[in-house]
Amino acid sequence: MNSRNKREYSRVNTALPCQARQIEGGNREELQCRVSRGDMILDKSLPPEVEDERLTAWLSMINTKLDYLISRDSPQRTDSLFMDFEPLNVSGSGMMIETAEKFQKGDILEIKMVLQSYPAKVLYLYGDVVRIEENSLHPEVIKVGLKFFNINEEVQNEIIHFDFKGHRPFLPR
């Protein structure tokens, strides 16, 4: 590690289903990063359009049918998560998220992030807000830098070994 790059893990830009929420008054020691494999993940965003109009229509029809089938099952399930794809910058020790929510340095956030493998894995990550970046072109969106805490080797390995390359083409902007 040279003096210019003090990062312990490499960072990857990607877009994955993700949610962030602030933890109020929680005991840090009780907040343990973990992997969940039993949650049903429902993406609220529309599938990306492709150049072939007939293929786009066909994919939209399939998406509508799947949404219907999932909605028929969801009322009985308590472990369904509805998430949008969000642009992320992720490493084994922290991440940068873009959000419209106003967080402050020192806030503790819970991040639910879906690794889209089969079966899907939901990572519950906890981190301290260590950086806030405002965007003059998009003042409604801020970048929030997090440093994970109480992250175990299993969770860290899920992040480090996940194939983020397959998600890069879906990055907005």
C-alpha positions as CSV (number, residue, x, y, z in Angstrom):
1,M,0.0,0.0,0.0
2,N,1.6,3.3,-1.1
3,S,1.2,6.6,0.6
4,R,-1.3,7.8,-2.1
5,N,-3.6,4.9,-1.8
6,K,-4.4,4.0,1.8
7,R,-7.4,1.9,1.0
8,E,-7.4,-1.7,2.4
9,Y,-9.9,-2.9,-0.3
10,S,-10.4,-1.8,-3.8
11,R,-13.6,0.1,-4.6
12,V,-16.2,-0.7,-7.3
13,N,-18.9,1.5,-8.9
14,T,-22.1,-0.4,-9.4
15,A,-25.9,-0.2,-9.1
16,L,-27.7,-2.6,-6.9
17,P,-31.0,-2.7,-5.0
18,C,-30.3,-0.8,-1.8
19,Q,-31.9,1.1,1.1
20,A,-30.4,3.3,3.8
21,R,-32.0,4.3,7.1
22,Q,-30.6,6.1,10.1
23,I,-30.4,4.1,13.3
24,E,-31.4,6.3,16.3
25,G,-30.0,5.6,19.7
26,G,-29.0,2.0,19.0
27,N,-26.3,0.2,20.9
28,R,-23.4,-0.1,18.4
29,E,-22.4,-3.5,19.8
30,E,-25.8,-5.0,19.0
31,L,-25.6,-3.9,15.4
32,Q,-23.8,-6.7,13.6
33,C,-23.4,-6.8,9.8
34,R,-24.9,-10.0,8.5
35,V,-26.1,-11.9,5.4
36,S,-29.7,-13.0,4.9
37,R,-30.6,-15.6,2.3
38,G,-34.4,-15.9,2.9
39,D,-35.7,-12.5,1.9
40,M,-37.8,-12.0,-1.2
41,I,-36.4,-9.1,-3.2
42,L,-38.8,-7.0,-5.3
43,D,-37.3,-4.3,-7.6
44,K,-39.6,-1.3,-7.9
45,S,-37.9,0.1,-11.0
46,L,-38.8,-0.7,-14.6
47,P,-36.5,-3.0,-16.6
48,P,-34.0,-1.1,-18.8
49,E,-35.2,-0.6,-22.4
50,V,-33.4,-2.4,-25.2
51,E,-33.1,-1.3,-28.8
52,D,-35.5,-3.9,-30.1
53,E,-39.0,-2.6,-29.4
54,R,-40.6,-6.0,-29.6
55,L,-38.1,-7.4,-27.1
56,T,-38.8,-4.4,-24.8
57,A,-42.5,-5.1,-25.0
58,W,-42.0,-8.8,-24.3
59,L,-39.8,-8.1,-21.3
60,S,-42.3,-5.6,-19.9
61,M,-45.1,-8.2,-20.2
62,I,-43.0,-10.8,-18.4
63,N,-42.2,-8.2,-15.7
64,T,-45.9,-7.4,-15.3
65,K,-46.8,-11.0,-14.9
66,L,-44.0,-11.6,-12.4
67,D,-45.1,-8.6,-10.4
68,Y,-48.6,-10.0,-10.4
69,L,-47.5,-13.5,-9.2
70,I,-45.2,-12.0,-6.5
71,S,-48.0,-9.7,-5.3
72,R,-50.2,-12.7,-4.9
73,D,-47.6,-14.4,-2.7
74,S,-46.4,-11.2,-0.8
75,P,-49.3,-10.7,1.6
76,Q,-48.5,-14.0,3.3
77,R,-44.8,-13.2,3.4
78,T,-43.2,-10.9,6.0
79,D,-39.7,-11.0,4.6
80,S,-40.3,-9.2,1.3
81,L,-38.2,-6.2,0.5
82,F,-39.1,-3.5,-2.0
83,M,-36.0,-1.7,-3.3
84,D,-34.8,0.5,-6.1
85,F,-31.5,0.2,-7.9
86,E,-29.1,2.8,-6.5
87,P,-25.7,3.9,-7.7
88,L,-23.1,2.7,-5.2
89,N,-19.3,2.8,-4.7
90,V,-18.5,-0.3,-2.5
91,S,-15.5,-1.8,-0.9
92,G,-14.9,-4.4,1.9
93,S,-14.6,-1.6,4.5
94,G,-17.2,1.0,3.4
95,M,-19.3,2.5,0.7
96,M,-20.5,5.7,-0.9
97,I,-24.2,6.1,-1.6
98,E,-26.3,8.7,-3.3
99,T,-29.4,9.8,-1.5
100,A,-32.0,12.6,-1.2
101,E,-32.1,12.1,2.6
102,K,-30.1,14.5,4.7
103,F,-27.6,12.7,6.9
104,Q,-24.9,14.2,9.1
105,K,-21.3,13.1,9.8
106,G,-21.4,10.8,12.8
107,D,-24.9,9.3,12.0
108,I,-25.2,5.5,12.1
109,L,-26.9,4.0,9.0
110,E,-28.2,0.6,8.3
111,I,-27.8,-0.4,4.7
112,K,-29.8,-3.2,3.1
113,M,-28.0,-4.1,-0.1
114,V,-29.0,-7.0,-2.4
115,L,-26.3,-9.1,-4.1
116,Q,-28.1,-10.5,-7.1
117,S,-26.9,-14.0,-7.2
118,Y,-29.0,-17.1,-7.0
119,P,-30.4,-17.2,-4.4
120,A,-30.3,-13.5,-3.8
121,K,-28.4,-12.4,-0.7
122,V,-29.3,-9.4,1.4
123,L,-26.5,-7.8,3.2
124,Y,-27.4,-5.8,6.4
125,L,-24.5,-3.4,6.8
126,Y,-23.9,-0.8,9.5
127,G,-21.7,2.1,9.1
128,D,-20.7,5.5,10.4
129,V,-21.2,8.5,8.1
130,V,-17.7,9.8,7.6
131,R,-18.2,12.1,4.6
132,I,-20.9,14.2,3.0
133,E,-20.5,15.5,-0.6
134,E,-23.0,17.9,-2.1
135,N,-23.5,18.0,-5.9
136,S,-23.9,21.5,-7.4
137,L,-25.5,20.1,-10.5
138,H,-28.0,18.0,-8.5
139,P,-28.6,19.8,-5.1
140,E,-31.3,17.3,-4.2
141,V,-28.8,14.4,-4.2
142,I,-26.0,14.1,-1.7
143,K,-23.2,11.5,-1.6
144,V,-22.7,9.9,1.8
145,G,-19.5,8.1,2.7
146,L,-19.8,5.2,5.2
147,K,-17.2,3.2,7.1
148,F,-18.6,-0.2,8.1
149,F,-18.3,-1.4,11.7
150,N,-19.0,-4.8,13.3
151,I,-18.5,-6.5,9.9
152,N,-17.5,-10.1,10.1
153,E,-15.4,-12.1,7.6
154,E,-18.4,-13.8,6.0
155,V,-20.1,-10.5,5.1
156,Q,-16.8,-8.9,4.0
157,N,-16.1,-11.9,1.7
158,E,-19.6,-11.6,0.2
159,I,-18.7,-8.0,-0.8
160,I,-15.2,-8.7,-1.9
161,H,-16.0,-11.8,-4.0
162,F,-19.3,-10.6,-5.6
163,D,-19.0,-10.1,-9.4
164,F,-19.8,-6.4,-9.6
165,K,-18.6,-6.2,-13.2
166,G,-21.9,-7.6,-14.5
167,H,-23.8,-4.6,-12.9
168,R,-21.7,-1.8,-14.3
169,P,-23.6,-1.5,-17.6
170,F,-26.7,-0.5,-15.6
171,L,-25.2,2.4,-13.9
172,P,-27.1,5.7,-14.5
173,R,-25.3,8.8,-15.8
